[in-house]
Amino acid sequence: MSVALRKELASDMTLNLLTDPWIPVRTTTGQQIIRPDQIAQTGIINTDWPRADLNIACLEFLVGLIYLVDPSSGRSDWLGRTADPARLRERLAPLAGAFNLSGDGPRFLQDREVLVGHPNAPDMLFIDSAGGNTIKNNADLMTRGGRYPQLSAPLAAMALYTLQAHAPSGGAGNRTSMRGGGPMVCIVDPQIEGSETPLWDKVWANVPDGSPQEINALPWMRETVTSEKGQQVHMPEGPLPAEVFFGMPRRLRLVFEDDVVTGVIQRPYGTNYAGWRHPLTPYYRIKEGAELLPRHPSAGTFGYRDWLGIAVAQKDNKGLRERPETLVAYINRGGPTGASLQVAGWAMDNMKPRDFTLSRQPLMDPDGPAEFMLRGVIEAGTIFADALRGALKPVVGKEGHALAAAREAFLLESQPMVEVAMLSEPVESTARDLHRQLGRLALGLFENRALPGLADRDPEDIEAIVSAHGWLRGTTGGWTTQGVLAMHALSLEPPTRKKEDV
């Protein structure tokens, strides 16, 4: 982000999120700061915040705004709607009073009550910031405390939304988001090959059907639903309340000095959401008939091993994995083909962020043999990844990050192979070719790590490494138990042993 753009972001003292320019975007001619209604203008390509999590949250915010004031009434309306800045500005105008970031009246995503207490540093609005005890114990080595001693109003607004939408566990009484800590977010991108999707098209592709809702649908326009004893949960009312995009699990008030945010006051026992289903998040059940739970990213690469129930429907009729509702709606409405899926979210270990997933995946909906093959590809790829990790133990040791890194490298490098295979026919020959490619990749990754310096190792280590190499060759060739399972997963017949081999 340019210095000029940063200065412009920091220049508004009384920011209104509907009537003032505050969202940084990339355009076909450069950078610009816009109002929400201007996303419908020609040439606006994408949001341009300095952090990936803010960009994803900003897309959620914009989807929520349009769902609040002007959603489609059905398939024909959704297909026929075109970008219209004047229409969007007209629909947003009556709600402007609810979108002030400061002032004596209602404040965007902040508690109605004027909270009293010692302000925390603005750092607390960012999920990856060091906590108070971490800083106190001088343990903030990877992410230092005090990164953000103050925030411009626009940056504070976006960070506030991101925290409320994705809030992780935050200590006694500090509630998680309605999707739990670090939810997985899936954004359909109706991208045309060779070009970037206009921002309006990306947002509109993800807006659920519904009816415009009133200003009192926003939780900060009423008394906070707190969660002390006797007021434990807040359930949804109606088909899909707009609050699903504007949840307030945290009780927060921003502290301003002139035109910047210098602190955040937090009180415990904000809204404790239960029974809500966010349309941009995939869900799963532990078993048939059990409660739907939001899915969360795992640390590491998001790829084909994660496709079922997200990029690809899981058609087992058990309902154990359900795709995001907006993705299902996009397909059912007959959205343009060739779309992709942007998958994002914080991988959390309770209160600790591990890493941020940001991945683009092909959007596929295979039927018949293709669906069966996909399951086989996921199983076979996982078997080979685990086999590689096991074979490398005598090379790098039985513990540590090196084994996990090798497994991740296999899954990452095999991703393009799988994507090509899923679009190829006939299935049987494609499966055989893919099995061969996966085997070569696993052996190549092993040899790249094991062979350099092999002659300088102790004889016992050399023997163990050579043995592991032979076992991995047998697995990729279908001779070991794991190798047989991988071939069966792809509906391939493993090789038959000759009598002299028995």
VENMOMO-V941093 format. One record per pair of residues at least 4 apart in sequence whose ideal C-beta (glycine too) atoms are under 7 Angstrom apart, sorted by the first residue. I is the first residue (numbers start at 0). GAP is how many residues later the second one is. If there is no record, write none. Layout:
BEGIN
i=I gap=GAP
i=I gap=GAP
END
This chain:
BEGIN
i=0 gap=4
i=0 gap=5
i=0 gap=23
i=0 gap=47
i=0 gap=49
i=1 gap=29
i=2 gap=4
i=3 gap=4
i=4 gap=4
i=4 gap=19
i=4 gap=26
i=4 gap=28
i=5 gap=4
i=6 gap=4
i=7 gap=25
i=8 gap=15
i=8 gap=24
i=8 gap=143
i=8 gap=145
i=8 gap=146
i=9 gap=142
i=9 gap=249
i=9 gap=250
i=11 gap=8
i=11 gap=10
i=11 gap=141
i=11 gap=247
i=12 gap=245
i=12 gap=246
i=13 gap=88
i=13 gap=89
i=14 gap=5
i=14 gap=7
i=14 gap=86
i=14 gap=138
i=14 gap=139
i=14 gap=142
i=15 gap=4
i=15 gap=80
i=15 gap=83
i=15 gap=84
i=16 gap=5
i=16 gap=82
i=16 gap=84
i=16 gap=91
i=16 gap=140
i=17 gap=17
i=17 gap=18
i=17 gap=74
i=17 gap=77
i=17 gap=78
i=17 gap=81
i=18 gap=16
i=18 gap=77
i=19 gap=15
i=20 gap=12
i=20 gap=13
i=20 gap=14
i=21 gap=11
i=21 gap=132
i=21 gap=135
i=22 gap=10
i=22 gap=11
i=22 gap=13
i=22 gap=24
i=22 gap=35
i=23 gap=7
i=23 gap=9
i=23 gap=23
i=23 gap=24
i=23 gap=25
i=24 gap=7
i=24 gap=9
i=24 gap=19
i=24 gap=21
i=24 gap=22
i=24 gap=23
i=24 gap=174
i=25 gap=5
i=25 gap=19
i=25 gap=20
i=25 gap=22
i=26 gap=4
i=26 gap=5
i=26 gap=16
i=26 gap=17
i=26 gap=18
i=27 gap=15
i=27 gap=17
i=28 gap=14
i=30 gap=17
i=33 gap=4
i=33 gap=5
i=33 gap=10
i=35 gap=26
i=35 gap=29
i=35 gap=56
i=36 gap=48
i=36 gap=51
i=36 gap=52
i=36 gap=55
i=37 gap=6
i=37 gap=47
i=38 gap=5
i=38 gap=23
i=38 gap=160
i=38 gap=161
i=38 gap=164
i=39 gap=43
i=39 gap=44
i=39 gap=45
i=39 gap=48
i=39 gap=160
i=40 gap=44
i=43 gap=154
i=43 gap=155
i=43 gap=156
i=44 gap=151
i=44 gap=153
i=44 gap=154
i=45 gap=153
i=46 gap=8
i=46 gap=11
i=46 gap=12
i=48 gap=5
i=48 gap=6
i=48 gap=9
i=48 gap=109
i=51 gap=4
i=51 gap=304
i=51 gap=306
i=52 gap=4
i=52 gap=74
i=52 gap=109
i=52 gap=293
i=52 gap=303
i=53 gap=4
i=53 gap=104
i=53 gap=105
i=53 gap=108
i=54 gap=4
i=55 gap=4
i=55 gap=129
i=55 gap=288
i=56 gap=4
i=56 gap=101
i=56 gap=104
i=56 gap=105
i=56 gap=108
i=56 gap=109
i=57 gap=4
i=57 gap=100
i=58 gap=4
i=58 gap=128
i=58 gap=143
i=58 gap=144
i=59 gap=4
i=59 gap=105
i=59 gap=125
i=59 gap=185
i=59 gap=220
i=60 gap=4
i=60 gap=100
i=61 gap=4
i=61 gap=141
i=62 gap=4
i=62 gap=140
i=62 gap=143
i=62 gap=144
i=62 gap=182
i=63 gap=4
i=63 gap=178
i=63 gap=181
i=63 gap=182
i=64 gap=4
i=64 gap=27
i=65 gap=4
i=65 gap=5
i=65 gap=137
i=65 gap=141
i=66 gap=4
i=66 gap=140
i=66 gap=141
i=66 gap=143
i=66 gap=175
i=66 gap=178
i=67 gap=145
i=67 gap=149
i=67 gap=174
i=68 gap=22
i=68 gap=23
i=68 gap=26
i=68 gap=143
i=69 gap=18
i=69 gap=21
i=69 gap=142
i=70 gap=136
i=70 gap=137
i=70 gap=138
i=70 gap=139
i=70 gap=140
i=71 gap=5
i=71 gap=6
i=71 gap=9
i=71 gap=135
i=71 gap=137
i=72 gap=4
i=72 gap=136
i=73 gap=4
i=73 gap=135
i=74 gap=4
i=74 gap=258
i=75 gap=4
i=76 gap=4
i=77 gap=131
i=77 gap=255
i=78 gap=254
i=78 gap=255
i=80 gap=123
i=82 gap=117
i=83 gap=4
i=84 gap=4
i=85 gap=4
i=86 gap=4
i=87 gap=4
i=88 gap=4
i=94 gap=4
i=94 gap=120
i=97 gap=8
i=97 gap=117
i=97 gap=120
i=97 gap=123
i=98 gap=9
i=99 gap=5
i=99 gap=7
i=99 gap=8
i=100 gap=6
i=100 gap=7
i=100 gap=52
i=100 gap=56
i=100 gap=153
i=101 gap=5
i=101 gap=152
i=101 gap=154
i=102 gap=4
i=105 gap=6
i=105 gap=114
i=105 gap=115
i=106 gap=113
i=107 gap=49
i=107 gap=112
i=108 gap=51
i=108 gap=52
i=108 gap=55
i=108 gap=111
i=108 gap=137
i=108 gap=139
i=109 gap=110
i=109 gap=142
i=109 gap=143
i=109 gap=144
i=110 gap=4
i=110 gap=113
i=110 gap=140
i=110 gap=141
i=110 gap=142
i=111 gap=108
i=111 gap=111
i=111 gap=112
i=112 gap=111
i=113 gap=139
i=114 gap=136
i=114 gap=138
i=114 gap=150
i=114 gap=152
i=116 gap=148
i=116 gap=150
i=118 gap=136
i=118 gap=144
i=118 gap=145
i=118 gap=146
i=119 gap=4
i=119 gap=143
i=119 gap=144
i=119 gap=146
i=120 gap=25
i=120 gap=28
i=120 gap=142
i=121 gap=26
i=121 gap=28
i=121 gap=29
i=121 gap=34
i=121 gap=139
i=121 gap=140
i=121 gap=141
i=121 gap=142
i=122 gap=6
i=122 gap=22
i=122 gap=23
i=122 gap=24
i=122 gap=25
i=123 gap=5
i=123 gap=140
i=124 gap=31
i=124 gap=34
i=124 gap=35
i=124 gap=38
i=124 gap=139
i=125 gap=33
i=126 gap=36
i=126 gap=39
i=126 gap=41
i=126 gap=219
i=126 gap=226
i=127 gap=15
i=127 gap=225
i=128 gap=14
i=128 gap=18
i=129 gap=4
i=129 gap=5
i=129 gap=10
i=129 gap=13
i=129 gap=14
i=129 gap=15
i=131 gap=4
i=132 gap=4
i=133 gap=5
i=133 gap=6
i=134 gap=5
i=134 gap=10
i=139 gap=4
i=139 gap=5
i=149 gap=110
i=149 gap=111
i=149 gap=112
i=150 gap=4
i=150 gap=5
i=150 gap=8
i=150 gap=109
i=150 gap=110
i=151 gap=4
i=151 gap=108
i=152 gap=4
i=152 gap=106
i=152 gap=108
i=153 gap=4
i=154 gap=4
i=155 gap=4
i=155 gap=98
i=155 gap=105
i=156 gap=4
i=157 gap=4
i=158 gap=4
i=159 gap=4
i=159 gap=92
i=160 gap=4
i=161 gap=4
i=162 gap=4
i=162 gap=87
i=163 gap=13
i=163 gap=83
i=163 gap=84
i=163 gap=85
i=163 gap=86
i=164 gap=12
i=164 gap=82
i=165 gap=11
i=165 gap=16
i=165 gap=17
i=165 gap=180
i=166 gap=8
i=166 gap=9
i=166 gap=10
i=166 gap=14
i=166 gap=82
i=166 gap=83
i=167 gap=8
i=167 gap=13
i=167 gap=14
i=167 gap=180
i=167 gap=183
i=168 gap=7
i=168 gap=12
i=168 gap=181
i=168 gap=182
i=169 gap=4
i=169 gap=181
i=171 gap=96
i=172 gap=95
i=172 gap=96
i=173 gap=76
i=173 gap=94
i=174 gap=52
i=174 gap=74
i=174 gap=75
i=174 gap=95
i=174 gap=96
i=174 gap=97
i=175 gap=4
i=175 gap=5
i=175 gap=73
i=176 gap=4
i=176 gap=6
i=176 gap=70
i=176 gap=72
i=177 gap=69
i=177 gap=71
i=177 gap=95
i=177 gap=98
i=177 gap=100
i=178 gap=4
i=178 gap=99
i=178 gap=102
i=178 gap=115
i=179 gap=114
i=179 gap=116
i=180 gap=167
i=181 gap=114
i=181 gap=115
i=181 gap=163
i=181 gap=164
i=181 gap=165
i=181 gap=166
i=182 gap=98
i=182 gap=111
i=182 gap=113
i=182 gap=162
i=183 gap=97
i=183 gap=98
i=183 gap=111
i=183 gap=112
i=183 gap=113
i=183 gap=159
i=183 gap=161
i=184 gap=95
i=184 gap=96
i=184 gap=159
i=184 gap=160
i=185 gap=94
i=185 gap=95
i=185 gap=96
i=185 gap=124
i=185 gap=138
i=185 gap=141
i=185 gap=155
i=185 gap=157
i=186 gap=15
i=186 gap=19
i=186 gap=93
i=186 gap=155
i=187 gap=17
i=187 gap=18
i=187 gap=138
i=187 gap=139
i=187 gap=142
i=187 gap=151
i=187 gap=153
i=188 gap=8
i=188 gap=13
i=188 gap=150
i=188 gap=151
i=188 gap=153
i=189 gap=7
i=189 gap=11
i=189 gap=15
i=189 gap=145
i=189 gap=146
i=189 gap=149
i=190 gap=6
i=190 gap=147
i=190 gap=148
i=190 gap=149
i=191 gap=146
i=192 gap=145
i=196 gap=4
i=196 gap=5
i=198 gap=4
i=199 gap=4
i=200 gap=4
i=202 gap=4
i=204 gap=125
i=204 gap=130
i=205 gap=74
i=205 gap=120
i=207 gap=32
i=207 gap=71
i=207 gap=117
i=207 gap=118
i=207 gap=121
i=208 gap=120
i=209 gap=30
i=212 gap=4
i=212 gap=29
i=214 gap=6
i=215 gap=5
i=215 gap=6
i=216 gap=24
i=216 gap=25
i=216 gap=26
i=217 gap=28
i=218 gap=24
i=218 gap=27
i=218 gap=29
i=218 gap=52
i=219 gap=28
i=223 gap=24
i=223 gap=27
i=223 gap=46
i=223 gap=47
i=224 gap=6
i=224 gap=9
i=224 gap=46
i=225 gap=5
i=225 gap=43
i=225 gap=44
i=226 gap=4
i=226 gap=5
i=226 gap=42
i=226 gap=43
i=226 gap=44
i=226 gap=45
i=227 gap=41
i=231 gap=40
i=232 gap=39
i=232 gap=41
i=233 gap=37
i=233 gap=38
i=233 gap=39
i=233 gap=40
i=234 gap=39
i=234 gap=40
i=235 gap=5
i=235 gap=39
i=235 gap=40
i=236 gap=4
i=239 gap=4
i=239 gap=39
i=241 gap=4
i=242 gap=4
i=243 gap=32
i=243 gap=34
i=246 gap=24
i=246 gap=26
i=247 gap=22
i=247 gap=23
i=248 gap=21
i=248 gap=22
i=248 gap=24
i=249 gap=16
i=249 gap=20
i=250 gap=15
i=250 gap=16
i=250 gap=19
i=251 gap=12
i=251 gap=14
i=252 gap=12
i=253 gap=7
i=253 gap=10
i=254 gap=6
i=254 gap=7
i=254 gap=8
i=254 gap=9
i=254 gap=10
i=255 gap=4
i=255 gap=5
i=256 gap=5
i=276 gap=6
i=276 gap=15
i=277 gap=16
i=278 gap=45
i=278 gap=46
i=278 gap=47
i=279 gap=44
i=279 gap=46
i=280 gap=13
i=280 gap=14
i=280 gap=43
i=281 gap=13
i=281 gap=27
i=281 gap=28
i=281 gap=39
i=281 gap=40
i=281 gap=41
i=281 gap=42
i=282 gap=9
i=282 gap=10
i=282 gap=11
i=282 gap=12
i=282 gap=39
i=283 gap=9
i=283 gap=11
i=283 gap=25
i=283 gap=36
i=283 gap=37
i=284 gap=5
i=284 gap=7
i=284 gap=34
i=284 gap=35
i=285 gap=4
i=287 gap=30
i=287 gap=31
i=291 gap=30
i=295 gap=49
i=295 gap=52
i=296 gap=5
i=296 gap=48
i=296 gap=49
i=296 gap=50
i=296 gap=60
i=297 gap=49
i=298 gap=48
i=298 gap=55
i=298 gap=56
i=299 gap=108
i=300 gap=107
i=300 gap=110
i=300 gap=111
i=301 gap=4
i=301 gap=41
i=301 gap=55
i=301 gap=57
i=302 gap=108
i=302 gap=109
i=302 gap=112
i=303 gap=73
i=303 gap=74
i=303 gap=77
i=303 gap=111
i=303 gap=114
i=304 gap=73
i=304 gap=76
i=304 gap=77
i=304 gap=106
i=305 gap=4
i=306 gap=4
i=306 gap=5
i=306 gap=54
i=306 gap=67
i=306 gap=71
i=307 gap=4
i=307 gap=6
i=307 gap=13
i=307 gap=70
i=308 gap=5
i=308 gap=12
i=308 gap=13
i=308 gap=14
i=309 gap=13
i=309 gap=33
i=310 gap=30
i=310 gap=50
i=310 gap=51
i=310 gap=52
i=310 gap=53
i=311 gap=52
i=311 gap=53
i=311 gap=54
i=311 gap=62
i=312 gap=10
i=312 gap=52
i=313 gap=6
i=313 gap=7
i=314 gap=56
i=315 gap=4
i=322 gap=4
i=322 gap=5
i=324 gap=4
i=325 gap=4
i=326 gap=4
i=326 gap=14
i=327 gap=4
i=328 gap=4
i=329 gap=5
i=330 gap=4
i=330 gap=34
i=334 gap=4
i=338 gap=24
i=339 gap=20
i=339 gap=21
i=339 gap=22
i=339 gap=23
i=340 gap=20
i=340 gap=22
i=341 gap=18
i=342 gap=14
i=342 gap=16
i=342 gap=18
i=343 gap=13
i=343 gap=14
i=344 gap=12
i=345 gap=7
i=345 gap=10
i=346 gap=7
i=346 gap=8
i=346 gap=10
i=347 gap=4
i=347 gap=5
i=347 gap=6
i=348 gap=5
i=361 gap=57
i=363 gap=58
i=365 gap=4
i=365 gap=5
i=365 gap=8
i=365 gap=56
i=366 gap=4
i=368 gap=4
i=368 gap=58
i=369 gap=4
i=369 gap=52
i=369 gap=57
i=371 gap=4
i=372 gap=4
i=372 gap=54
i=372 gap=58
i=373 gap=4
i=373 gap=48
i=374 gap=4
i=375 gap=4
i=375 gap=55
i=375 gap=113
i=375 gap=114
i=375 gap=115
i=376 gap=4
i=376 gap=41
i=376 gap=44
i=376 gap=57
i=377 gap=4
i=378 gap=4
i=378 gap=110
i=379 gap=4
i=379 gap=55
i=379 gap=58
i=379 gap=106
i=379 gap=109
i=379 gap=110
i=380 gap=4
i=380 gap=30
i=380 gap=33
i=380 gap=37
i=380 gap=57
i=381 gap=4
i=382 gap=4
i=382 gap=99
i=382 gap=102
i=382 gap=103
i=383 gap=4
i=383 gap=26
i=383 gap=54
i=383 gap=55
i=383 gap=58
i=383 gap=92
i=383 gap=102
i=384 gap=4
i=384 gap=22
i=384 gap=25
i=384 gap=26
i=385 gap=4
i=386 gap=4
i=386 gap=55
i=386 gap=85
i=386 gap=88
i=386 gap=95
i=387 gap=4
i=387 gap=18
i=387 gap=19
i=387 gap=22
i=387 gap=54
i=387 gap=57
i=387 gap=58
i=387 gap=84
i=388 gap=14
i=388 gap=17
i=388 gap=18
i=390 gap=55
i=390 gap=77
i=390 gap=80
i=390 gap=81
i=391 gap=4
i=391 gap=11
i=391 gap=14
i=391 gap=54
i=391 gap=57
i=392 gap=4
i=392 gap=5
i=392 gap=10
i=393 gap=67
i=393 gap=70
i=393 gap=71
i=393 gap=74
i=394 gap=54
i=394 gap=55
i=394 gap=70
i=395 gap=4
i=395 gap=6
i=395 gap=7
i=395 gap=53
i=400 gap=4
i=401 gap=4
i=402 gap=4
i=403 gap=4
i=404 gap=4
i=405 gap=4
i=405 gap=39
i=405 gap=43
i=406 gap=4
i=407 gap=4
i=408 gap=4
i=408 gap=36
i=409 gap=4
i=409 gap=31
i=409 gap=32
i=409 gap=35
i=410 gap=4
i=412 gap=28
i=413 gap=4
i=413 gap=24
i=413 gap=27
i=414 gap=4
i=415 gap=4
i=416 gap=4
i=416 gap=17
i=416 gap=20
i=416 gap=21
i=417 gap=4
i=419 gap=4
i=420 gap=9
i=420 gap=13
i=423 gap=6
i=424 gap=5
i=425 gap=4
i=426 gap=4
i=427 gap=4
i=428 gap=4
i=429 gap=4
i=430 gap=4
i=430 gap=59
i=430 gap=60
i=430 gap=61
i=431 gap=4
i=431 gap=60
i=432 gap=4
i=433 gap=4
i=434 gap=4
i=434 gap=52
i=434 gap=55
i=434 gap=57
i=435 gap=4
i=436 gap=4
i=437 gap=4
i=438 gap=4
i=438 gap=37
i=438 gap=38
i=439 gap=4
i=440 gap=4
i=441 gap=4
i=441 gap=30
i=441 gap=34
i=442 gap=4
i=442 gap=29
i=442 gap=30
i=442 gap=33
i=443 gap=4
i=444 gap=4
i=445 gap=4
i=445 gap=23
i=445 gap=26
i=446 gap=4
i=449 gap=4
i=449 gap=15
i=449 gap=19
i=452 gap=4
i=453 gap=8
i=453 gap=11
i=456 gap=4
i=456 gap=5
i=458 gap=4
i=459 gap=4
i=460 gap=4
i=461 gap=4
i=462 gap=4
i=463 gap=4
i=464 gap=4
i=465 gap=4
i=466 gap=4
i=467 gap=4
i=468 gap=4
i=469 gap=4
i=470 gap=4
i=470 gap=9
i=471 gap=4
i=472 gap=4
i=473 gap=5
i=473 gap=6
i=473 gap=9
i=474 gap=5
i=474 gap=7
i=474 gap=8
i=475 gap=7
i=476 gap=6
i=476 gap=18
i=477 gap=5
i=477 gap=6
i=477 gap=9
i=477 gap=16
i=477 gap=17
i=478 gap=4
i=478 gap=16
i=480 gap=4
i=481 gap=4
i=482 gap=4
i=482 gap=11
i=483 gap=4
i=483 gap=10
i=484 gap=4
i=485 gap=4
i=486 gap=5
i=486 gap=6
i=486 gap=7
i=496 gap=4
i=496 gap=5
END
